[in-house]
Amino acid sequence: MTSPTSTITVYGADWCRDCVRTKTQLDALGVTFTYVDLVADPPAADIARDISGRTSIPVVVYPDASHHVEPSNAAVEAKLRELAII
């Protein structure tokens, strides 16, 4: 069972190409993550902004409480390797 502290959370929207790319990458790598759809859950946009200090998406929050905003695939992969998730 995955605890909240060991979960990756992606805040995004389906109209956002970077969000779709990041979700696709995580799926392809077999990484389990929680997706927060900011269209379906508008108040969550405030949470994402509080985490990142920005309004850009996606915001990817890692189990070590670090985060990326609009990360490249290489940045996501590097972080996943650093955390021994892949």
C-alpha positions in Angstrom: 0.0 0.0 0.0 1.3 3.4 -0.9 1.2 6.0 1.8 0.6 9.7 1.0 4.3 10.5 1.8 5.4 8.1 -0.9 3.1 9.3 -3.6 3.8 11.4 -6.6 1.1 14.0 -7.3 0.7 15.7 -10.6 -1.5 18.9 -10.7 -2.5 19.6 -14.2 -5.2 19.9 -16.9 -6.0 17.8 -19.9 -5.8 20.9 -22.2 -2.1 21.4 -21.1 0.3 19.6 -23.5 3.1 19.5 -20.9 0.7 17.9 -18.4 -0.3 15.3 -20.9 3.4 14.6 -21.7 4.3 14.2 -18.1 1.4 11.9 -17.4 2.3 9.8 -20.5 5.9 9.6 -19.3 5.0 8.4 -15.8 2.6 5.9 -17.3 5.2 4.6 -19.7 7.7 4.2 -16.8 5.2 2.3 -14.8 5.2 5.0 -12.0 2.1 5.2 -9.9 0.9 8.8 -9.3 -2.1 10.8 -8.2 -3.5 13.1 -10.8 -5.3 16.2 -9.7 -7.4 17.6 -12.6 -7.5 21.4 -12.0 -10.5 21.7 -14.4 -12.5 19.2 -12.4 -11.2 20.6 -9.0 -10.6 24.3 -9.4 -9.7 24.9 -5.7 -6.8 22.6 -6.2 -5.2 25.2 -8.4 -4.6 27.3 -5.2 -2.8 24.3 -3.7 -0.6 23.9 -6.7 0.2 27.6 -6.7 1.0 27.5 -3.0 3.4 24.6 -3.6 5.2 26.1 -6.6 4.7 29.8 -6.1 3.6 30.0 -9.8 0.5 29.5 -11.9 2.3 27.3 -14.4 1.4 23.6 -14.8 2.1 20.8 -14.4 3.3 20.8 -10.9 4.8 17.5 -10.0 5.3 16.8 -6.3 7.6 14.0 -5.3 7.6 11.8 -2.1 10.5 13.9 -0.7 8.3 17.0 -0.8 10.3 18.5 -3.6 8.6 19.6 -6.8 9.0 20.5 -10.4 7.0 23.0 -12.4 6.7 22.4 -16.2 9.5 19.8 -16.0 11.2 18.3 -19.0 11.1 14.5 -19.4 14.8 14.4 -18.5 14.2 16.3 -15.3 11.4 14.0 -14.2 13.4 10.9 -15.1 16.4 12.2 -13.2 14.3 12.9 -10.1 12.7 9.4 -10.3 16.1 7.8 -10.4 17.4 10.0 -7.6 14.5 8.7 -5.4 15.0 5.1 -6.6 11.5 5.0 -8.0 12.7 3.7 -11.3 
